Amino acid sequence: MTLTSSSGIAGDRLREQLQKIWGYSDFRPPQREIVECLVAKRDALIIMPTGGGKSICFQLPALRQPGLSLVVSPLVALMENQVQELWERHPKFKQWVAVLHSQRSNLERRQTLRSLETGQLRLLYLSPETLLSKPVWERLCQPDLVVHRLVLDEAHCLTQWGDTFRPAYYRLGAVRPALLAAKPEGNEIAIAAFTATADPQAQQTIQRILRLQKPQHFRQDPYRLNLQLNVQTVWTPRQRRQSLLRFIQSHQREAGLVYVRTRRDSEELAEWLQKEGYRTAPYHAGLSSQERREIEQAWLSDQLLFVICTCAFGMVINKSNCRWIVHFHAPLLLSEYVQEVGRGGRDGKLAIALTLVSEPTGWLDAEDKQRWQSFQAKEQKQRQKANDIARKLPSQGGVEWVKQQFRQDGAIALALLHATGDLEWQTPFDFGLNPQKGRPEKPDNLQAGRQMHQFLHSRQCRWQFLRTAFGCDTLATDWRCGHCDNCC
């Protein structure tokens, strides 16, 4: 298989390569336009619903010519899944496509680093932390190593998790200028950010943090005609479990997912359902890599019709005939909700998404209220820590020094300060404080959390609420989907 071609590759050549590698007769809109944009090395911000085929959009440009594309991804399982799929498509891809993360053996890591040094790789998957690790960064800065593009997969993590859970995301904007400084003059590196969920504010944040240069925007409406959204109020913890049980009983031969918020919830609910006679399993980040793979395969092969999972499951698995999604606990953020319900009905057939919520006062079932209060308290505590650390920072410094002085709180503080404009990353490893800015403002996640609460208790069409929240206003304001619980 020959994938090399000139930079002026014609549309029929792109389609031919799509057919050879993936077996599809043609692109879905707007895949072809996105591929052409990335081939031309233009920056891009792409918002495509879950299941829209976004991975092809950056894999095809990467595989078609020598040179390296870096794919920054948030989850090990997500990276492994995409790499394994490519390896199975053609033997050559085992030389061109690789993944680097902490769970790889020392031998595997050495082999990948060697392939990186020799310029053999075309597509390298890695986390932001691995990208910025010394062994990887030193090799990426080799003057003769050609880097075509930096792809940020699941870019919503930058706004949804970046400042607190994954602070390294906020340093990615300094990667391109630092790499270009190490390369011969005339080199070009494009940046493409892909996500299924980004409201207008999140889009602006992604563009600012990554320092996108006149990016081409591709945005698809999140509306899914085949996905029915329902919200049900429950009054007690017992009623919540009984509502779930009745729903499962009415969909006994169909594949689905039950989302909870914590590892403990996952294990306790799975144990209860097993006692009720159902084959299921808990799935969360605390399991070993082998345990997670076994559960994933059991679900994909219908040995388990449903899994009790945390958000770690949502971005990993592609099962086209998932017929239902139940949120036993509602997500805290609307972006999480859209990501997770998007796992249902990827084959285009009807799927149902049910969310169970406590009645608003929380008198009889305080779980949801307590979860939101805990979320608020955590955000405010981290913000206060950032304020305290900011007073002790030098006007210029390095991230390693801050980590040594303040441990993980230091990295989070730097990300929070950068998010509010109080700090600029001069390189991926060195910062400078901005004295013109004031103290950090209230975190955006609190407003996003309130938006999720409004969605759950709104009488408006569910899909119209989501479309408005994510900046899609192409339909009339009184438009109704006709198949959510509010419309019915």
N, C-alpha and C positions, 0 to 999 in steps of 0.2 A: 504494500500500500504506500503510495507516494502522497504526502500531504504538503510538500513544499510548493510554493507558487510566488509569483510576483506580487508586489504591493497593490497593483491595479487589478486584482483578481475579479473576474466577472461574477455576476449573480448566479449563473448556471454552474460555475465551478464550485461555488459555495454549496449549492444545492447537491451537487454530485458528491462532495465530501460528507455532507449530512447523511446522504443515503448510504455511503460506504461504511461510515462509522456507526451510525445509530439505526439505520434501516428505515428512516422516515422519508416519505416521498417529497415532502416540502416543509418549509418552516411554518410555524404558527405566527400570526401577527402578535407582537412586532419583533419576533426573533431575528429575522433577516436584517432589519434596519439596525438592531443592536449589534449584531455581528459585524456589519459593515462599519459601524462607528468604532468598534474596538480594533478592527483590522487597520483602520486609518489612524490609530493611536490618538483618539480624542477622548477627553474625560467624559464620563457619563454617570448619571444617577438614574437607576432603573428600579421602578416599583412595579412588581408583578405578583399577582395572587399566588398563594401556595399551589404547586402543581402546574404552574404556567410554563415550565421548561427553562428556567433561568440558567441552570448549570451549563446547558449546551451553548448558551450565548458567550460564555467566557472560555469554555473548553475548546471549542472549535477554533477560534483565533489563536489560541496557545499552541495547538497541535499542528497547525498548518505550516509553521516555519521554525527553523532553529532560533534559539534565544529563549529566555526564561520569563515565565509569567508566575508571579507569586499570588497565591490565594490564601488570604487570611480568613480563618474560619473559627467559630467559637467552641465547637465541641469535637472531641476526639472521634466519637462514633460517626458524626456527620462527615468528617474528613475521610475516615476509613471506608465508609459506605461508598462515597463518590470515587475514590481511588480504586477500590476493588471492582466496581462496575466497569471502569475504563480498562483495567488490566484484563478483564474477561472478554473485552471486545476485540483486542488485537494483541498478539505477543509483543509487538514492537513497543507498545505502551508501557511495558514493565521497565524499559530503559529510559523512557521519556517522562514518566509520571511517578512522583514519589510523595511521601508524607513524612513529616517530622513532628514528633511529640514525645512527651515524657514516658509513655507506656511502651515505646519501641525499645527493643533490646539494644545493648551497646553495639553489637555487630551491625544491626540494621541501621543504626544512626551513623556509624562510621562509613558504611557503604553509601548512604545517601549523601553525606558530606563530600565523599570522594567524587560522586557523580556531579555534585554541584561545582566542585573545583575544576573539573574537566570540561564543564560547559555542556554536558550531555543532556541534562534535564531541560524539559520544556514547560513542565507544570509542576510546581511544588506547593503542596498544602501544608500549612503550619498555623499555629496560634499566634496572636500578637506577641505573647511573651517569648515564644521560641524565635520568632523573627528578630526580636531585639536582644537575644542572647549572644554572648561574645563569639562562640564558635561559628554561628550562622552569619552574624553580621560581618565578621572579618572576611568571610568567603564571598559574601554578596558585594563587598566593596572592592573586589579584585578589578583592576581597570579593564581587563580584557573579557570580563564576564558581561554579556549583553543581557540587560533586563528590559523587557518590552513594556510590562505593565504590572501594576499592583491592583489586585481585585479584592474588595472587601465583601465577602459573602455574609448574608444575614446582618446587613449594616445597621438594622434597628438596635442591635446590641450596643452600639456606640451610645445611643441615647437611653436605651432601656436599662442597660447594665453598666455602661462604660465608666461612669464617674465613681461608682462605689464597688461594684462587684469585679469589674475587669478594668482597672485604671490604666493599663497599658494601651487600651484603645485610644486614649486621648493623645498619645505620643505619635500616632501613625501619620499625622499631617506633616511631620518633619522628616519622614522617611525619604520621600522623593528628592527634595533638595540635597539631603545628605548623600544619597546614592549618586546623584548627578555630579556632585562635587568630586567624587572619586573616579568618575568615568572621563574618557576623552571628550573634548568639546564636540558638540553636535549630536550627542546621544539624546534620545527622547524616552520618557517614561510616562505612560498614561495611567490614570486611576479610574477604576469603575467600581461603583458602590451598588450592590444589589440588595433588595429587601422586599418583603411582601407587605410590610406595614410601616408607613411613615406619614404622619400628618404634616401639614405645611410647616409647622415649627420644627419638627424633627428633620424635615428635608433641609431647612436652612442650617440647622446644627451640623448635620452630616457634611454639607457643602463647606461650612466654615472650618470645622475641625480637620477635615481631610485636605483643605486648601485646594479644592477643585477649581480648575481654570476653564471658565466659560463652558461648563459641562452641558452636554446634550441631555435633555430630560426625556425619559420614557415612563409614562404612568398609565397603568391600566386600572379601570374601575374595580373595586374589591367585590362588587355585587356578584353573587352566585345564584342563578335561578334555581338550581337543584338543591340548594342548602336551606333547610327550614330552621329558623332560629326561635327557640322557645325559652321562656324564663318562668320558673315555678317557685312560689313562695312556700317555705316550710316553717312550721311554728316551733318544732322541738327537734332535738338531735335524733330521737327515735323516728319521727316522721320523715326526716331527711333520709335515713337509711331505708325506711319502708318505701319511699317514693322511688329511690334508686332500684330497689328490688323489683317493684312492679314494672318499672321501665325495662329492666333486663328480661323479665319474664315475657314481656310482649315483643321482644326482639331476640328470642332464644337462638335462632339459627343464623344470626347476622353478626358480622364482625364489628367491634366497636372499641372505644377507649373511655376509661373513666379517669378524669384528671382530679388530682388533689394537690395541695400546696406544699406538703412536707414529706420527708422520708417516713416519719412516724405514722402519719395519716395513711400513707401508701401501704405500709405493712399491716396496720391494724384493720383497715378496711378489707384488704385481701384475705386476711385470716378469717374475718367474719363471714365473707362471701363463700369461702371454702367450706366453712361449717354449714352453710346453707345449701351445700351440694354443688357449687359451681367450680369449674376448673379455671383458675386464674392465677396471677402472680403479681407481686409488687415490683415496680421498676423505678429506680432512682439512682442518683449519682453515687450513692454509697456502695453499690454493688461492684463487684470486680468486672473487668472488661469481659471476661469469659461468660460470667453470669448474664450480663446484659445482652451479649450476642445470642446466647441460648434462648432467652426470652423473646428477643426480636424474631428469631427464626421460627420459634413456636407460634408466634402470632401470625407471621407471614404465611405459614403453612396451615393455618387454621387448627393447629393442635390446641391452641388457646384462642377462644373467640374474642376475649377481651382482656385487657391488662389494666391494673390500677397504677397509674403513673404520675410522676411529677413532670414539670415542664421539660426536663431533660429528654423525654421521649419524643416530643413534638417535632423537633427539627431533624430527626434522624431517619425515620422510616417512611418509605413510600409504598403504601398498600392501596391500590386503586379502589377496591371494593369495601372500604370501611364505611359502614352504613349509618353509624351513629357515634356521637360524641356526647358524653355527659360530664359537665363540670360539677362534681360533688361539692367542691368549693370554688367559688368564682375567682378568676384571676384578679390581681390588684390593678392591672393596667389593661387598657383597651387593646393595645398592640399585642399583648400576650393572648388575649381572647381571640383575636382574628387569626393569629398564627395557629392556635390550637384547634379551633373549629375548622380551619382550612384543611385538616387531615381527612375530613369526611367527604365522600362523594367525588373523589378525584377521577372516577370513570365517567362522570357526567350524569349518573343516575341519582335518584333522590337519596338524600341523607338528612338526618335530623340531629340538631344540636340542642341539648337541654341543659340549662343552668339552674341549679338549686340555690336559692338565696334565703337567708333568714328574714323574717318580717322586720320592718325598719327599726322598731324600738329595741329589738334585741333582748327583751325581757325574759323570754322563755328559751331562746337559743342565741347566746351571745357570741358564737364562734366567729361570724363574719365581722361583727363590730370589733371584737378583740383583735382580729387579724389586721384590720385597717388601723387601729390605734397603735399596734405594735409596729406597723410599717411607718406610720408618722413619727413615732418616737425614735426609731432607728435613723430615719432621714435627718431629723433634727439633731440627734446626738452626733452623727457624722459631720454635719455642718458646723457644729460647735467645735469639734475637734479640729476641723480645717481652720477655723478662726484662730484657735490657740496655737496651732503649729505655724500658721502664717506669720505670727508675730515674732517667731524665732528663726525664720528663714533668712539667709543672706539675700542680697539683691540679685545675685547670680550664683548658681550652684549646679550640682549634678545629682541625678536621681539616686545613685548608689549611696552617696553621703546621706541623703535624706532617709533612705531605707535603713541605714545603719543606726541613725539617730532615733528614728521614730517607728521603725518596723513597718508593718503593712499600713498603719494609720498614716504614715508619711506619704506613701504612694497614692492613697485615696485623697489626701489633702491636696496634693499637687494636681490631681485630675479635677477636683472640685474647683480649685482656684483657676485652672485653665478654662473650665466650662463657663465661668463667669467673667472671663477676660482679665483677671488679676495676674495672670501668668502667661508667658509665651514660651513655647519650646523652640530653642535656638537650633538644637539638633535633637535626635530622639533620646539623647542622654543628658542634655544640659538645658537649663531653664534660666529665664530672667523674669523678675517680678515687674509688673506694670504699675508704677506708682500713681498713675492717673485714675485708676479705678478705685472704687470703694470696697467695702467688705462684701463677701459673697452674698448673693441674693437668695431668696427662698428657692429650694430645688423645684425644678419643673415636674418631677415625678409626683409631687403632692397634688398639683393641679391635674395631672394625668389620672391619678387615683380617684379624684372627685368626678372626673369625666366617666370613669368606669361605673361608679355608683349611680350617676345620672342615667346611664344606659340601662342598667338593671332595673331601675324603678320608673323608667319613662313609659308613657302611653303612646308615644310616637312609633311609627313603623320602625322596626329594628334595623332594617337595611338602610332606610333613609338616614337614620341616626349615624350609622357607621359611615355612609357615603359622605355625609356632611363633615363628620369628624376628620376624615382623611382627605378633605379638600376636593371632593368630586361633586360638582354642582351643575352637571350637564343636563339633569332632568328637572322638571318643575318641582317647586318646593312642596307641593301637595301630593307628590307622587307616592304611591304605596305599593309594596311588593306583592301583597295579596297572599303571602304564604308564611308570615311569621305569626306568633301568637297574638300580637296586637292588631294586626290586620284581619285575622280570622275571628 
